[in-house]
Amino acid sequence: MKLVRWKRFTWQIKTLPPLERPLPAHFTVRAATREEAKLVAHVVMTAFALDSTWSDTLNQFRERLELQLDLAFQREAVPAIVIAHGPRIIATSVLNTDPAADSNLVSGPSVLSEYCNRGLGTALLHASLAQLSEGGLLQASGITKENTTACKFVYPKFGSTSASCDFVPALAVT
C-alpha cells in the first residue's frame, strides 16, 4: 500500500478576513437544502473521482466519506454550502459543526472539473468557514492529502496554519 501523507489545516474563524475577489454574478453561493443531499453527494464523489491526485486514495475512504455526507444532512442545520451556475450545483463543501470533529470540512471544497481554476474553491472555503463561524465555532479544521490542489492553493488562505497529521480515512467515525 502506498504511503499517504496528510495535512491538517486550522483557521481561527472568529476573525475571518473578507473574500478579496467575489465570484461573478452568474454564480450563486448558498446553503444546501436537505432535499439536495443526493445531488451534493454526487458532486462530491464526482469531484474526487475525476481528480487524479485522489485516484490512489479514494477507495480507502469512500465509505467513510459517504457516511459523513449522510450524517451531515441528518444533523446539521446547514449541512453544506453549494455554488450554483444557474440551476446546476457545480461545487459544494459539506460541513460538520462539532468542535471535536477530526475535520469540520467533511468534503472540503469540491468543484466539478469543468469549473476548476475559477476561484470557486477559494470562495467555497470562505463561505464554509463563515458558516462554521455562524454555527458557533471559533476554530475550524480541515484534513487533506499533501500535494493536492486544496493543500497547495486553497487551504493555505485566510490565515490558516498547517501541520502533518496521522489520519486513517478508512475508519467510519460517526
One Martini backbone bead per residue (centre of mass of N, CA, C, O) as a GRO file, in nm:
protein
  174
    1MET     BB    1   0.098   0.035   0.020
    2LYS     BB    2   0.066   0.363  -0.002
    3LEU     BB    3   0.196   0.645   0.117
    4VAL     BB    4   0.010   0.884   0.305
    5ARG     BB    5  -0.004   1.232   0.333
    6TRP     BB    6  -0.116   1.453   0.587
    7LYS     BB    7  -0.313   1.759   0.643
    8ARG     BB    8  -0.373   2.011   0.888
    9PHE     BB    9  -0.603   2.269   0.892
   10THR     BB   10  -0.623   2.595   1.061
   11TRP     BB   11  -0.884   2.822   1.174
   12GLN     BB   12  -0.956   3.150   1.282
   13ILE     BB   13  -1.300   3.245   1.251
   14LYS     BB   14  -1.358   3.505   1.413
   15THR     BB   15  -1.130   3.652   1.199
   16LEU     BB   16  -1.238   3.657   0.910
   17PRO     BB   17  -1.151   3.743   0.622
   18PRO     BB   18  -1.217   3.873   0.342
   19LEU     BB   19  -1.314   3.839   0.023
   20GLU     BB   20  -1.137   3.965  -0.239
   21ARG     BB   21  -1.288   3.784  -0.480
   22PRO     BB   22  -1.568   3.780  -0.604
   23LEU     BB   23  -1.803   3.636  -0.765
   24PRO     BB   24  -1.974   3.616  -1.019
   25ALA     BB   25  -2.318   3.660  -1.071
   26HIS     BB   26  -2.364   3.361  -1.208
   27PHE     BB   27  -2.296   3.288  -0.916
   28THR     BB   28  -2.418   3.087  -0.637
   29VAL     BB   29  -2.417   3.122  -0.285
   30ARG     BB   30  -2.533   2.849  -0.068
   31ALA     BB   31  -2.741   2.665   0.101
   32ALA     BB   32  -2.829   2.357   0.149
   33THR     BB   33  -3.066   2.122   0.113
   34ARG     BB   34  -3.201   1.827   0.204
   35GLU     BB   35  -3.300   1.759  -0.096
   36GLU     BB   36  -2.974   1.778  -0.198
   37ALA     BB   37  -2.803   1.534  -0.098
   38LYS     BB   38  -2.753   1.364  -0.359
   39LEU     BB   39  -2.627   1.591  -0.527
   40VAL     BB   40  -2.393   1.656  -0.340
   41ALA     BB   41  -2.269   1.373  -0.341
   42HIS     BB   42  -2.217   1.366  -0.644
   43VAL     BB   43  -2.020   1.604  -0.657
   44VAL     BB   44  -1.810   1.496  -0.464
   45MET     BB   45  -1.750   1.220  -0.604
   46THR     BB   46  -1.676   1.340  -0.880
   47ALA     BB   47  -1.444   1.522  -0.796
   48PHE     BB   48  -1.267   1.293  -0.684
   49ALA     BB   49  -1.269   1.093  -0.933
   50LEU     BB   50  -1.143   1.334  -1.138
   51ASP     BB   51  -0.896   1.346  -0.940
   52SER     BB   52  -0.576   1.228  -0.966
   53THR     BB   53  -0.476   1.280  -0.660
   54TRP     BB   54  -0.711   1.054  -0.557
   55SER     BB   55  -0.690   0.766  -0.697
   56ASP     BB   56  -0.513   0.615  -0.459
   57THR     BB   57  -0.749   0.685  -0.212
   58LEU     BB   58  -1.061   0.671  -0.243
   59ASN     BB   59  -1.120   0.369  -0.159
   60GLN     BB   60  -1.034   0.412   0.147
   61PHE     BB   61  -1.277   0.664   0.196
   62ARG     BB   62  -1.563   0.636   0.074
   63GLU     BB   63  -1.738   0.527   0.308
   64ARG     BB   64  -1.680   0.755   0.507
   65LEU     BB   65  -1.779   0.988   0.330
   66GLU     BB   66  -2.070   0.890   0.289
   67LEU     BB   67  -2.142   0.890   0.590
   68GLN     BB   68  -2.078   1.192   0.646
   69LEU     BB   69  -2.285   1.303   0.449
   70ASP     BB   70  -2.535   1.183   0.581
   71LEU     BB   71  -2.493   1.307   0.866
   72ALA     BB   72  -2.506   1.604   0.787
   73PHE     BB   73  -2.812   1.584   0.681
   74GLN     BB   74  -2.918   1.500   0.975
   75ARG     BB   75  -2.769   1.734   1.186
   76GLU     BB   76  -2.750   1.989   1.016
   77ALA     BB   77  -2.864   2.297   0.946
   78VAL     BB   78  -2.598   2.326   0.757
   79PRO     BB   79  -2.460   2.080   0.559
   80ALA     BB   80  -2.408   2.285   0.306
   81ILE     BB   81  -2.225   2.435   0.050
   82VAL     BB   82  -2.310   2.605  -0.256
   83ILE     BB   83  -2.252   2.623  -0.610
   84ALA     BB   84  -2.424   2.793  -0.867
   85HIS     BB   85  -2.517   2.753  -1.221
   86GLY     BB   86  -2.784   2.835  -1.193
   87PRO     BB   87  -2.938   2.526  -1.129
   88ARG     BB   88  -2.644   2.416  -1.105
   89ILE     BB   89  -2.444   2.218  -0.920
   90ILE     BB   90  -2.069   2.268  -0.903
   91ALA     BB   91  -2.032   2.306  -0.583
   92THR     BB   92  -1.902   2.181  -0.258
   93SER     BB   93  -1.943   2.187   0.116
   94VAL     BB   94  -1.917   1.982   0.383
   95LEU     BB   95  -2.036   1.992   0.724
   96ASN     BB   96  -1.898   2.020   1.076
   97THR     BB   97  -1.983   2.156   1.406
   98ASP     BB   98  -1.797   1.981   1.564
   99PRO     BB   99  -1.527   2.058   1.764
  100ALA     BB  100  -1.423   1.732   1.773
  101ALA     BB  101  -1.365   1.702   1.493
  102ASP     BB  102  -1.137   1.618   1.266
  103SER     BB  103  -1.336   1.764   1.049
  104ASN     BB  104  -1.530   2.039   0.931
  105LEU     BB  105  -1.442   1.946   0.636
  106VAL     BB  106  -1.560   1.683   0.497
  107SER     BB  107  -1.491   1.753   0.173
  108GLY     BB  108  -1.439   2.004   0.099
  109PRO     BB  109  -1.377   2.163  -0.174
  110SER     BB  110  -1.603   2.071  -0.444
  111VAL     BB  111  -1.519   2.066  -0.792
  112LEU     BB  112  -1.598   2.057  -1.093
  113SER     BB  113  -1.375   2.022  -1.345
  114GLU     BB  114  -1.505   2.244  -1.549
  115TYR     BB  115  -1.468   2.471  -1.284
  116CYS     BB  116  -1.186   2.501  -1.255
  117ASN     BB  117  -0.988   2.779  -1.206
  118ARG     BB  118  -1.214   3.025  -1.074
  119GLY     BB  119  -1.232   3.048  -0.740
  120LEU     BB  120  -1.435   2.844  -0.602
  121GLY     BB  121  -1.273   2.718  -0.368
  122THR     BB  122  -1.224   2.980  -0.215
  123ALA     BB  123  -1.522   3.068  -0.183
  124LEU     BB  124  -1.610   2.804  -0.040
  125LEU     BB  125  -1.424   2.822   0.200
  126HIS     BB  126  -1.524   3.093   0.307
  127ALA     BB  127  -1.824   3.011   0.340
  128SER     BB  128  -1.767   2.776   0.533
  129LEU     BB  129  -1.628   2.934   0.760
  130ALA     BB  130  -1.862   3.128   0.808
  131GLN     BB  131  -2.070   2.908   0.884
  132LEU     BB  132  -1.912   2.790   1.124
  133SER     BB  133  -1.918   3.051   1.282
  134GLU     BB  134  -2.231   3.072   1.294
  135GLY     BB  135  -2.227   2.776   1.447
  136GLY     BB  136  -1.992   2.854   1.693
  137LEU     BB  137  -1.714   2.856   1.587
  138LEU     BB  138  -1.363   2.954   1.635
  139GLN     BB  139  -1.261   2.683   1.503
  140ALA     BB  140  -1.116   2.523   1.213
  141SER     BB  141  -1.094   2.212   1.019
  142GLY     BB  142  -0.874   2.041   0.774
  143ILE     BB  143  -0.827   1.750   0.566
  144THR     BB  144  -0.543   1.660   0.354
  145LYS     BB  145  -0.357   1.592   0.105
  146GLU     BB  146  -0.070   1.604  -0.010
  147ASN     BB  147  -0.044   1.771  -0.323
  148THR     BB  148  -0.297   1.913  -0.352
  149THR     BB  149  -0.482   2.172  -0.437
  150ALA     BB  150  -0.579   2.239  -0.154
  151CYS     BB  151  -0.296   2.237  -0.016
  152LYS     BB  152  -0.156   2.454  -0.211
  153PHE     BB  153  -0.415   2.684  -0.282
  154VAL     BB  154  -0.653   2.691  -0.056
  155TYR     BB  155  -0.593   2.633   0.258
  156PRO     BB  156  -0.371   2.872   0.302
  157LYS     BB  157  -0.596   3.053   0.344
  158PHE     BB  158  -0.712   3.270   0.591
  159GLY     BB  159  -0.480   3.206   0.817
  160SER     BB  160  -0.358   2.939   0.819
  161THR     BB  161  -0.259   2.637   0.964
  162SER     BB  162  -0.005   2.369   0.946
  163ALA     BB  163   0.005   2.000   0.974
  164SER     BB  164   0.097   1.710   1.020
  165CYS     BB  165  -0.095   1.394   1.008
  166ASP     BB  166  -0.280   1.144   1.147
  167PHE     BB  167  -0.473   0.941   0.911
  168VAL     BB  168  -0.769   0.718   0.895
  169PRO     BB  169  -1.004   0.695   0.645
  170ALA     BB  170  -1.141   0.400   0.682
  171LEU     BB  171  -1.274   0.507   0.923
  172ALA     BB  172  -1.604   0.504   1.058
  173VAL     BB  173  -1.688   0.803   1.189
  174THR     BB  174  -1.950   0.963   1.401
   0.00000   0.00000   0.00000
